[in-house]
Amino acid sequence: MAPWRCDVRVSWHTQLFSLMIHGLLILLVLILPWPEGYSPLWLMLLVLLVFECTVSQKKIAFSRGEFWLCNDQYVKWHDEEWTMRSKPWISRFGILFSLQQVGGKHRCRLWLASDALHKEEWRHLNQLLRNDSISSGEKSDDKTE
């Protein structure tokens, strides 16, 4: 398989989804009736949700950059080489990669949302990953016969 490269942009759909979920949780905390003595817990929960929302937005923005699919096992992302720990999970909304740093113990999950790539790049990456899984599936069927 020849190396495949793309520039990953910030996914507006993922950011909006994250903001909606966090906003609903914050609204739920604000609307629910709390007993009188629970105001410190209420405030701490509210601060924790706002903090988690900002962290989530930073993580989504961090996923942008140059992405290389070197072969069916190796990925280059943020100028580091990663190996795929398992097959990528593919949906129409995005692809979830489970990665481990080559020569290191650092692991991460990379969500490539469909709107983070150009339509042609998204289709091509989808085809590459699906064809590799089909061909590897055929090889495993041949071994069992």
Residue pairs with C-beta under 8 A, 6 or more apart in sequence:
1 69
1 71
1 72
1 128
1 132
3 68
3 69
3 70
3 71
4 68
4 69
4 124
4 125
4 128
5 66
5 67
5 68
5 69
6 66
6 67
6 117
6 118
6 121
6 125
7 64
7 65
7 66
7 67
8 63
8 64
8 65
8 66
8 67
8 112
8 116
8 117
9 64
9 116
9 117
10 60
10 61
10 63
10 64
10 116
11 60
11 63
11 94
11 111
11 113
11 115
11 116
12 115
13 93
13 113
13 114
13 115
14 60
14 94
14 111
14 113
14 115
14 116
15 57
15 60
15 61
18 53
18 56
18 57
18 60
19 53
19 57
22 49
22 50
22 52
22 53
22 56
23 53
25 49
26 46
26 49
26 50
26 53
29 42
29 45
29 46
29 49
30 46
34 41
34 42
63 110
63 111
63 112
63 116
64 116
65 77
65 78
66 76
66 77
66 78
66 79
67 75
67 76
67 77
67 112
68 75
68 76
68 77
69 75
69 125
69 128
70 76
70 81
72 84
72 132
72 136
73 83
73 84
74 81
74 82
74 83
74 84
74 102
75 81
75 82
75 83
75 84
75 97
75 99
75 110
76 82
77 99
77 110
80 101
80 102
81 101
81 102
82 97
82 99
82 100
82 101
82 102
82 108
83 99
83 100
83 101
83 102
84 97
84 98
84 99
85 98
85 99
85 100
85 107
86 98
87 133
88 95
88 96
88 97
88 98
88 129
89 95
89 96
90 126
90 129
90 130
92 114
93 113
93 114
94 111
94 112
94 113
94 114
94 116
95 111
95 112
95 125
95 126
95 129
96 109
96 110
96 111
96 112
97 109
97 110
97 111
97 112
98 107
98 109
99 107
99 108
99 109
99 110
100 106
100 107
101 107
112 125
114 122
117 125
